[in-house]
Amino acid sequence: MDLDNKTVVLVMGGSQGAAVIFDSLLTLLGQEKVDASFQFFILLGTKNAHYQEKFALFTNVMTYKFISNQDELA
């Protein structure tokens, strides 16, 4: 993946409140309001694993399961 010419966005959502963020991002992506110059890396919370399937529809989004400590995040 070539990130040199892309704007990289890290989205971290830890729990149920993050659903608003994830739903909003899915809406933007679905309406093509975000172009391919953006690459999203999304860290899902334990209550948000079902979003992995939804985000998989977009080539400029990578999702990761819940990360519980800073060593894993690094």
For each residue, the residues with C-beta under 8 A, 3 or more apart:
1: 39
2: 5 6
3: 6 8 39
4:
5: 2 37
6: 2 3 37 38 39 60
7: 37 38 39
8: 3 38 39 41
9: 38 39 40 41
10: 40 41 42 43
11: 21 22 25 40 41 42 43
12: 18 42 43
13: 17 18 19 21 22 42 43 44 45 48
14: 17 18 45 66
15: 18 45 46 47 48
16: 19 45 47 48
17: 13 14 20
18: 12 13 14 15 21 22 45 48
19: 13 16 22 23 47 48
20: 17 23 24
21: 11 13 18 24 25
22: 11 13 18 19 25 26 42 44 48 51 54 55
23: 19 20 26 27
24: 20 21 27 28
25: 11 21 22 28 29 40 42
26: 22 23 29 30 51 54 55
27: 23 24 30 31
28: 24 25 31 33 34
29: 25 26 32 33 34 58 61
30: 26 27
31: 27 28
32: 29 35
33: 28 29
34: 28 29 38 60
35: 32 38
36: 59 60
37: 5 6 7
38: 6 7 8 9 34 35 60
39: 1 3 6 7 8 9 60 61 62
40: 9 10 11 25 55 58 60 61 62
41: 8 9 10 11 62 64
42: 10 11 12 13 22 25 51 55 61 62 63 64
43: 10 11 12 13 63 64 66 67 73
44: 13 22 48 49 51 52 63 64 65 66
45: 13 14 15 16 18 48 66
46: 15 49 66
47: 15 16 19
48: 13 15 16 18 19 22 44 45 51
49: 44 46 52 65 66
50: 53 54
51: 22 26 42 44 48 54 55 63
52: 44 49 55 56 63 65
53: 50 56
54: 22 26 50 51 57
55: 22 26 40 42 51 52 58 61 63
56: 52 53 61 63
57: 54
58: 29 40 55 61
59: 36
60: 6 34 36 38 39 40
61: 29 39 40 42 55 56 58
62: 39 40 41 42
63: 42 43 44 51 52 55 56
64: 41 42 43 44 67
65: 44 49 52
66: 14 43 44 45 46 49
67: 43 64 72 73
68: 72
69: 72 73
70: 73 74
71: 74
72: 67 68 69
73: 43 67 69 70
74: 70 71
